């Protein structure tokens, strides 16, 4: 009996000694819906699928270093084995992934499933890091502080925050000046007049409190979305057993859909919340009003696909409904 207990104890100690823990770097605040809606379930799934051999510890709010864009570098450098960010923040590295964000390419309701159905088209971009999760988001729409926007004429000359180069091209096509800026800086910049508006999805009404500093919200035009990803450090991933690699990738794919579902729900709530705020105006463009925006958007999509080359057109053909 004593021998059996001792053997069991030795076995547990050996298991604990060989268990791997991956640090997950996130710039999102601990209160962001992604944390409970996707990141914590992801960590739980990794542990379950690996039988406890691989665990994930989440560091929220930039605990491992601030800045949304810098999370990619932290994964490459091994500061964290896992990190979440937006492809648009390092746009030159992920031009094919960002084809999926172009106006008229990805359907909001089915975008994440469509991406995973054709994930092989995106994989060539992920040579320096391992692609664990990838999901599309709700459309980027236009929050403005002082001026209602119903036409490109209204937006002309305004300074508009954009999350990516492609969104910047879109804003330029509408006649405004794009300002590249991480999400964490939008609130203060809009409040102080550094920018006149921001392109972002409607989760921002509450998650980033833009309902407090923007008085107008324009929706209904063809626009970009912002693909998010979770990446793994390549060496750390390669050091895992085949079984643990599979567990991580399976959990990552499932987390893609949880994140997308969470984001679309919070975006819908954010749209409703903005419309209900005193002194705020939700501007839902008619088809006629949207047409001028959409014509410019179609030209941007065609331009970017042509400039990107490679499998860019194949991605459009695969994703477009």
N, C-alpha and C positions, 0 to 999 in steps of 0.2 A: 504494500500500500504506500509506504513511505517512498519507495523507489518510483512508483507511478506518479506521485505528487511532484517529486523532484524533477522527473523527466518532463512533466507538463510545465513546470515553472521554467525549466531551461528552454523549452520550446517557445513559451511566450516571450521570454527575454530575447531569444534569437529573432523572433518575428519583429519585436519592437526595434531591435538593433538594425534590421534590414529595411524597415519602413522608410519611405521617402516622403519628405514634406516640401511642397512647392509654394513659394511665396507668390501671391497674386497682387500686383500693383494696380490700384484703381484711383483715378482722380475724382471720382464721384463721392459726394458727401455720404456719410453713413445712412442718412435719411432718404437718399434717392431711391425711387421705386425699383431701379435695376438691382439694388443690393438684395432686397428680400424676394424680388420677383424672379431673378435669374442667377445672380452670382452665388448666393448662399445655396440654392438648390444645386447649382453646378458643383460646388465643393462637396456637397452631400453625395451626389451621384458618383463622383470620382472615388470617394471612399468606399461606397457600396460596390461599385463595379470592380474595384481592385481588391476587394476583400480586406480593406484596411491597409494594404501594402503601399498605397499612395494617398496622401492627404493634401489638402489645399488650405492655406491660411490667407484670408483676405485682409489687405491693408487698404482701408478706405481713405478718402480725403487727402491723397498725396502723401501718406505717411512715409513712403519709401522715397519721396522726392516729389515736389510739386510740378504742375504743368501737364495738361492733357497730351500735348504733342510729344513730350519727353518720355512718356511711358514706353513708347516703341524702343527708344534707345536703351532704356533700363532693361528691357528684355534682351536686347542684343548683347549688352554688356554683362548680363548675368546678375545684375542687382536684384532682379526678380526673375523667377523661372516662368511666370505668366504675367501678362499685362493686357489691359483693355484700352482701346483708343479708337479713333476714327481714321479711316484710310485717307480722308481729306486733309488731315493735319500733316501728312507726309506724302503729299500728292504725287511728287515726281517718282516715288518708289512704287506706287500702286495705280498706274494709269488704267489698266484693264479693269481692276476692281471698281474704279470710279466711273467707268462706262455705265455701270449699273445705277449710278445716281443721276444720270442725265434725264432731262425732261422727256416724258413720253416713253421711256424705256421700261421701267419697272412698275408693275401694278402694286398699289399699296397693300391690297388684301392678300396677294399671293406671292409677293416679291421674294420673301425668304425661301419659300419652297422652290420657286423657280431657280433661284441661285444654287441651291443644293442639288437640284436635278441636273445642273450643268456645272458642278463645282470644278470639273477637270479643266474648264476654260480659264479659271482663275489661278489654279495651282502654280503655274510657272512663275508667278510674281513672288511666291513665298519660298525663296531659296535661302535667305539668311535666317529666317525664323519659321517655325511650324504653325500653320494655320489650324487653329483649334475650333474657333467659332466665327461665323460671319452671318450678319443679318441686315436686312434693309429696315428702313424706318418710315415713320410718317412723313408727309411732305414738308419741306421747308416753306414756311409762309412768311408774310411780311408784317412784323410789328413796327409801328411808327409812333413817335412821341407826340408830335404837334400837328401833323397834317394827315388828313384822310387821303388814301391813294385808291383811285378807281380807274386810272389809265396810266400808260407810260408817261404821258405829259405831266401828271401829278408828281411822279417820282423823279423827274429829271432834275439833276443837280444835287440830289440828296446823298448823304454819306451813309452807306448801308453796310453793316457788318455781314460778312459771309463766312461760312465754315470751310470752304474749299475753293480751289481755283475755278472749277467748273461753275460753281454758284456765282463767283465773281464775274465770269464771262457773261452769265445770264443777266446779272444786275447791270453790267455795262451795256448790254444790248437793250435794256429797258431805258437807258439814259442816265443812270445813277453812277456814283463812284463807289466801288467796292472797298471795304476795309477788312483786311484779314485780322481775325481776333479770336482767341479761345473763348469758350462759353463762359468761363469764370470772370471775364472782364466786361461782359455785355451790360450788366446791371448798372455799374458805375458810369460806364461810357455813355449809356443812354440817358441816365439821370443828369449828367453834367453837360450834355450836348456835344460831346466829342463825336458822337454819331447821331444820325437822325432816325435810324431804324435798324432793324436786324432781321436777317433771314435765319429762321430756326423753326423747328416743329413746335406744335402747341403744348408739348409737355412743359415748355419753358414758362408758361403762365404761372404755374405753381412751383415746379422744381427749381427754377432759377428766378422766381418772383418777378417776372417781366410784366405781369399785370399791374404791378405797383408803379412802373415807370413808363409804360406805353399806354396811350389812350385809344389807339386804333389798331385793328388787325384785319388785314386783307387776305382773303382766301378765294380759291376757285380757279386759279390759273394753272397751267402746266408749269411745273417747277422741279427742282432737284429734291432728292432725299439724301440722307447721310448714312452710308453703310458703316457699321461698327464691326470691330473684330476683337477676338481674344487670340493672342499669339503666345507661343511657348519658345523659350530659348532652345535652339537646335541641339546644342551639346547636352543640355540637361535632359531633353527628350530622348536623344539617342542612347543615353546612359540607362534609361528605363528598360525593364524587361519587355518583351513583345506583348505580354498580357497587360501590363500597366500602360503601355503606349495605346493599346486598343481601348482600354478603359477611359483614358483621358480624351481620346478622340470621339468616342461614343457619347460621353457626357457633354463634350463641347458642342456636338451637333444638336443634341437635345436642348442644350442651353440656348442655342441660337433661336429656336422657336419660342422658348419661354421669354427671352428678352424681347423679341418682336411682339409677342402677344401683350406683354407688360407695357411696352412703349405705345402701341396703338390704343390701348385702353386709357392710359394716362393722357395721351394726346387728345382723345375724344373728350375726356373730362376737362382738360385744359381749355378746349374750345368753348365748351358750355360755360365754364367758370368765367372766362373773359366776357362773354356776352351778357352775363348777369351782373357784372360789376358796374356800379354807379358811375356815370360820366364816361363810360367806355362804349365804343362802337365797333361791332363786328360787321365787316363789309364783305358780303358774299357776292362775288361778281356774277353777273348774268353771262350767258354764253356770248352775247354780243360784246360785253365789256372785256371778257377774257380773251377774245379773239386777237386783239392787238398784242397782248402779252404772249400768247401762244405762238403767234407767227414768228416773233423774235426768238422764242425758246426753241422752235424747230430748227432754226438756222444755227443756233449754238450747238445743238445735238449733232447735226450734220458736220459742222466744222470740227468738233472734238473727235468724233469717230474717224474722220478722214485723217486728222493729224496724228492720232494714236496708232492707226494702222494695225498690223498684226492680226490678232483674232478679235479686234474691237467690233467689226461688223457682225462676226459670228455670235458675239455676246448679245448684240442688239437683236439679231434674228431669233436667238434662243429665248430671250426674256420678254420680248414685246408681244403683247396679246392682240 
